[in-house]
Amino acid sequence: MLGDTSKWFADKGDETLRLDYNLDKESVVFDVGGYMGWFTEHIHKMYESFVYCFEPICKYSELLLIKFATCPNILILPVAISDRVGEGKMYIRDDSS
């Protein structure tokens, strides 16, 4: 069961704590499950790091390719990451993948 998230939202955790890393423009970041690109966008804006953004769902990876087309240090990879080679099912919700 998930705990109470009210403190996280009260502290604006998504905007502050979720992005509090010791990174700089020499850093390399993997965004595994890029979805709409929120994490990639914010990490890039804050730290200018090179971001490898993995997103296997076509409608989202296509959106990301357009969104970051002019960003040379963001690479969109339309693949999933796993411990085995093959195909699998992806379950999609309206607010995440």
C-alpha positions as CSV (number, residue, x, y, z in Angstrom):
1,M,0.0,0.0,0.0
2,L,1.2,3.5,-0.8
3,G,1.8,5.9,2.0
4,D,0.4,9.4,2.4
5,T,1.7,11.6,-0.5
6,S,0.3,14.9,0.8
7,K,3.7,16.0,2.2
8,W,5.3,15.4,-1.1
9,F,2.8,17.5,-3.0
10,A,2.8,20.2,-0.2
11,D,6.6,20.4,-0.6
12,K,6.2,20.5,-4.4
13,G,8.4,17.4,-4.6
14,D,7.9,16.9,-8.3
15,E,9.3,20.4,-8.9
16,T,12.1,20.4,-6.3
17,L,13.1,17.1,-4.7
18,R,12.6,15.0,-7.9
19,L,15.2,17.0,-9.7
20,D,17.8,17.5,-6.9
21,Y,20.9,15.7,-8.3
22,N,24.6,16.4,-8.4
23,L,24.7,16.8,-12.2
24,D,26.3,19.1,-14.7
25,K,26.8,19.4,-18.5
26,E,29.3,16.6,-18.4
27,S,26.8,14.2,-16.9
28,V,25.0,11.5,-18.8
29,V,21.4,10.7,-17.7
30,F,19.1,7.8,-18.7
31,D,15.4,8.5,-18.7
32,V,13.9,5.0,-18.8
33,G,10.3,5.4,-19.8
34,G,10.3,8.9,-21.3
35,Y,6.5,9.1,-21.7
36,M,5.8,12.9,-22.4
37,G,9.4,14.0,-21.7
38,W,8.8,15.9,-18.4
39,F,11.9,14.5,-16.7
40,T,14.1,14.8,-19.7
41,E,13.1,18.4,-20.3
42,H,13.7,19.5,-16.7
43,I,17.0,17.7,-16.3
44,H,18.2,19.2,-19.5
45,K,17.1,22.7,-18.6
46,M,18.6,22.5,-15.1
47,Y,21.9,20.8,-15.8
48,E,22.4,20.8,-19.6
49,S,23.3,17.1,-19.2
50,F,23.2,14.6,-22.2
51,V,20.0,12.6,-21.9
52,Y,19.3,9.2,-23.4
53,C,15.5,9.0,-23.3
54,F,14.1,5.5,-23.8
55,E,10.4,5.2,-24.7
56,P,9.0,2.1,-26.4
57,I,5.4,3.3,-27.0
58,C,5.3,4.7,-30.6
59,K,2.9,7.5,-30.0
60,Y,5.0,8.8,-27.1
61,S,8.4,8.3,-28.8
62,E,7.2,10.1,-31.9
63,L,6.0,13.0,-29.7
64,L,9.4,13.1,-28.0
65,L,11.3,13.1,-31.3
66,I,9.3,16.2,-32.4
67,K,9.6,17.9,-29.0
68,F,13.4,17.5,-28.7
69,A,14.2,17.7,-32.4
70,T,16.4,20.8,-31.9
71,C,18.2,19.5,-28.8
72,P,21.5,17.9,-29.9
73,N,22.2,16.5,-26.4
74,I,18.9,14.7,-26.0
75,L,18.7,11.3,-27.8
76,I,15.3,9.7,-28.1
77,L,15.5,5.9,-28.3
78,P,12.2,4.2,-29.3
79,V,13.0,1.0,-27.4
80,A,12.4,-0.7,-24.0
81,I,15.2,-1.8,-21.6
82,S,15.0,-5.3,-20.3
83,D,17.2,-8.1,-19.0
84,R,16.2,-10.2,-22.1
85,V,15.9,-9.8,-25.8
86,G,12.4,-10.2,-27.2
87,E,9.0,-8.7,-27.3
88,G,6.5,-8.1,-24.5
89,K,3.3,-6.3,-23.5
90,M,3.2,-2.8,-22.4
91,Y,0.3,-1.6,-20.2
92,I,-0.8,2.0,-20.8
93,R,-2.7,4.3,-18.5
94,D,-3.9,7.8,-19.4
95,D,-1.5,9.5,-17.1
96,S,1.6,7.3,-17.5
97,S,3.0,4.3,-19.2
